[in-house]
Amino acid sequence: MTRTVYVNGEYLPENEAKVSIFDRGFLFADGVYEVTSVLGGKLIDFAGHAKRLERSLNELEMANPISTEDLLEVHRQLVDRNGITDGLIYLQITRGAPDDRDFAFPPADTAPTIVLFTQNKPGLADAPQAKTGMKIISVEDLRWGRRDIKTVQLLYPSLGKMAAKKAGCDDAWMVEDGFVTEGTSNNAYIVTKDGTIVTRQLSNDILHGITRAAVLRFAREAQMKVEERPFTIEEAQNAAEAFVTSASAFVMPVVEIDGAPVGTGKVGDIAPRIREIYLEEMRKAAI
């Protein structure tokens, strides 16, 4: 089945969709993106993703070509037209396609480019890895300084993913000045031996995760202790548990870091409980 995608106001078969070779997303990675999960045919935390999208665009002084209401309708149309029960919707907005390549921003009246497409992921919330846990490695964080903006500059995270794959692991945590910033496509957490959930505080150093915000809110509502501060790889290796959160993986336990087991080396109790709460509450609130 050929997917229906959305490009600049049109719904098209994926093999007919085109973007200019002069698009600044292609030439300069001058664009932002969001990924929204779909469970049971409904959107998970759409409002959070729409709000972060607006922030990313504002930080880059980029025009938003679509209202939140119209964006919601596009998401729903793509879910319906592609028969998505469980899956993902990828959205990308760039500064558009001027007449030629130039480091300077194009004229203000240059139309932004907007693209959305779906990925069908049956059983998205039932990933086997949630029961077995992830193995990760650490890599130096060499990204630019504004990681709070969700840009399409994803080459270094991609290299981190590949380094993990070559090491026989699932992902990498990036480290700067001795402390973990985040995973290649997720926020990172540990659970101390007294049950405290620790994750790095918000700043320009990490992405302000939509799943992160919901997970911390639910954890606090469940009377779990949360501490927002940096932690080291050594502290993570000596923790009781570790896990990551993202829009596509939700809450995923980590059982090994740089070859050392975390806790017992098996999935603990806290991460699965948080995952259970998150999925239950997000399904209730889905639209």
C-alpha positions in Angstrom: 0.0 0.0 0.0 1.3 3.4 -1.0 1.3 5.9 1.9 -0.5 9.2 1.6 1.8 12.0 2.7 1.2 15.8 3.2 3.4 18.3 1.5 2.8 22.1 1.5 -1.0 21.8 1.7 -1.5 18.7 -0.5 -2.2 15.1 0.3 -0.2 13.0 -2.2 0.9 9.4 -2.8 4.4 9.2 -1.3 6.0 8.4 -4.7 4.6 11.7 -6.1 5.8 13.9 -3.2 8.6 16.4 -4.1 10.7 19.0 -2.3 13.0 21.5 -4.0 16.8 20.8 -4.1 17.1 24.3 -2.9 15.1 23.7 0.3 17.1 24.9 3.3 16.3 21.8 5.3 18.2 19.8 2.7 21.1 22.3 2.2 21.6 23.6 5.8 19.5 21.4 8.1 17.5 24.6 8.6 14.4 23.0 9.9 12.6 21.6 12.9 10.6 18.5 13.5 8.2 16.6 15.8 7.1 13.0 16.1 3.7 12.2 17.6 2.7 8.7 18.5 -0.6 7.1 17.6 -2.2 4.5 19.8 -5.6 3.0 19.0 -6.0 5.4 16.2 -5.6 8.4 18.5 -2.8 11.0 19.0 -0.7 10.9 22.1 0.0 14.3 23.7 -0.6 16.3 20.5 -0.9 19.5 22.4 2.6 19.1 23.9 4.2 18.5 20.6 2.4 21.4 18.9 3.5 23.7 21.7 7.2 22.6 21.5 7.0 23.0 17.7 5.9 26.6 18.1 8.8 27.2 20.5 11.4 25.6 18.2 10.2 27.8 15.3 10.3 30.9 17.4 13.8 30.2 18.6 14.9 30.0 15.0 12.9 33.0 13.9 11.0 30.7 11.4 7.5 31.3 10.3 4.8 28.7 11.1 2.9 27.8 8.0 0.0 26.2 9.7 -2.3 26.8 12.7 -2.5 24.3 15.6 -6.1 23.5 14.6 -5.2 22.8 11.0 -2.2 20.8 12.0 -4.4 18.6 14.2 -6.7 18.0 11.2 -3.7 17.0 9.0 -2.6 14.5 11.6 -6.1 13.0 11.8 -6.4 12.9 8.0 -3.1 11.1 7.7 -4.1 8.6 10.4 -7.4 7.9 8.6 -6.1 7.9 5.0 -3.2 5.5 6.0 -5.3 3.2 8.3 -2.9 3.8 11.2 -4.0 2.1 14.5 -0.6 2.2 16.2 2.3 4.2 14.7 4.0 7.5 14.4 3.4 10.8 12.5 6.6 12.7 11.5 6.3 16.4 10.9 9.1 18.7 9.5 9.0 22.4 8.8 11.9 24.1 7.1 12.7 27.8 6.2 11.7 26.9 2.7 13.2 26.9 -0.8 14.6 30.2 -2.1 15.9 30.5 -5.7 19.4 29.6 -4.8 21.8 28.5 -2.0 22.8 31.3 0.3 23.9 31.2 4.0 21.8 34.3 4.7 18.2 33.7 5.4 15.9 34.1 2.4 13.4 37.0 2.0 10.7 37.0 4.7 8.0 36.2 2.1 9.7 32.8 1.3 7.1 30.1 2.0 8.2 27.6 4.6 8.1 23.9 3.6 5.9 21.6 5.7 6.0 17.8 5.3 4.2 15.1 7.3 4.2 11.3 6.9 3.1 8.3 8.9 4.9 5.2 10.0 2.8 2.1 10.7 4.0 0.4 13.9 1.5 -2.3 15.0 1.9 -3.1 18.7 3.9 0.0 19.3 3.1 0.0 23.1 4.0 -3.7 23.4 7.7 -3.6 22.4 9.5 -6.8 23.8 12.4 -4.6 24.8 10.3 -3.1 27.5 10.6 -6.5 29.3 14.2 -7.2 28.5 15.7 -3.7 28.7 18.3 -1.9 26.6 22.1 -2.0 26.6 23.8 1.3 26.0 27.3 2.7 25.5 28.5 6.2 26.3 29.9 8.7 23.7 31.2 12.2 23.9 28.5 14.8 23.2 29.8 16.8 20.2 26.5 18.4 19.2 25.9 22.2 18.9 24.8 24.1 22.0 21.1 24.5 21.4 19.8 21.0 21.9 16.6 22.4 23.3 15.5 23.3 19.8 14.2 20.2 18.0 16.1 20.7 14.8 16.7 18.2 12.0 20.5 18.3 12.7 20.6 14.7 13.6 23.9 13.5 12.1 25.8 13.1 15.4 22.9 11.3 17.1 22.8 9.0 14.1 26.6 8.4 14.5 25.9 7.6 18.1 23.3 5.1 17.2 25.7 3.4 14.8 28.5 3.3 17.4 26.1 1.5 19.7 25.1 -0.9 17.0 28.7 -1.7 16.2 29.3 -2.4 19.9 26.3 -4.8 19.9 24.2 -2.4 22.0 20.9 -0.6 21.5 21.7 3.1 22.0 24.2 5.6 23.3 24.1 8.1 26.1 26.0 11.3 25.4 28.4 12.7 28.0 29.6 16.3 28.3 32.0 17.6 31.0 31.7 14.2 32.8 27.9 14.2 33.0 25.2 12.5 30.9 23.2 14.9 28.8 20.7 12.6 27.1 20.4 9.6 24.7 20.7 9.9 21.0 16.9 10.2 20.7 15.6 10.2 24.2 16.0 11.6 27.7 18.0 9.6 30.2 17.2 8.7 33.9 18.5 6.7 36.8 16.8 5.4 39.9 18.9 5.6 43.0 19.0 2.8 45.6 16.6 4.8 47.8 14.1 5.0 44.9 14.7 8.6 43.7 14.2 9.2 40.0 17.1 11.4 38.7 17.2 13.1 35.4 19.1 16.1 34.1 17.4 19.5 34.6 16.1 21.5 31.6 18.5 23.8 29.9 19.9 24.4 26.4 21.9 21.2 26.9 19.0 18.8 26.4 15.7 18.5 24.5 12.7 19.5 26.5 11.1 16.1 26.1 7.3 16.0 25.9 7.3 12.4 27.2 9.8 13.6 29.9 7.4 16.2 31.1 4.5 13.8 31.4 6.5 11.1 33.0 7.8 13.4 35.7 4.4 14.7 36.4 2.9 11.2 36.7 5.8 10.1 38.9 5.3 13.0 41.3 1.5 12.3 41.4 2.3 8.7 42.3 4.4 10.0 45.3 7.7 9.0 43.7 10.7 11.2 44.6 12.1 13.1 41.6 15.4 15.0 41.5 16.4 17.0 38.4 20.2 17.2 38.3 23.2 15.9 36.3 24.6 12.4 36.9 27.7 10.5 35.7 28.0 7.2 33.9 29.6 5.8 37.0 26.6 6.8 39.1 24.3 5.3 36.5 26.2 2.0 36.5 25.8 1.9 40.3 22.2 2.9 40.3 19.3 0.5 41.1 17.7 1.1 37.7 18.0 3.3 34.6 15.6 4.1 31.8 14.9 6.4 28.9 11.8 8.2 27.6 10.8 9.3 24.2 7.6 9.8 22.1 8.1 6.6 20.2 9.5 4.3 22.9 7.5 5.8 25.8 9.5 4.5 28.9 12.2 1.9 28.2 14.4 0.3 30.9 18.2 0.3 30.6 20.0 -2.8 32.0 23.6 -2.3 30.9 25.9 0.7 30.5 29.3 0.4 28.9 29.3 -3.3 29.7 28.4 -3.0 33.4 25.0 -4.2 34.6 22.7 -1.6 36.2 21.3 -3.0 39.4 20.7 -6.7 39.0 21.3 -6.4 35.3 17.6 -7.1 34.7 14.5 -4.8 34.4 13.5 -3.5 37.9 10.2 -2.4 39.3 10.2 1.4 38.9 10.6 1.8 35.1 7.8 -0.7 34.3 5.5 0.9 36.7 6.1 4.4 35.3 5.6 2.9 31.7 2.3 1.4 32.8 1.1 4.7 34.4 2.2 6.7 31.4 0.5 4.5 28.8 -2.7 4.3 30.9 -2.9 8.1 31.4 -1.9 8.9 27.8 -4.5 6.6 26.3 -7.2 8.3 28.4 -6.1 11.7 27.2 -5.5 10.8 23.5 -7.4 12.7 20.9 
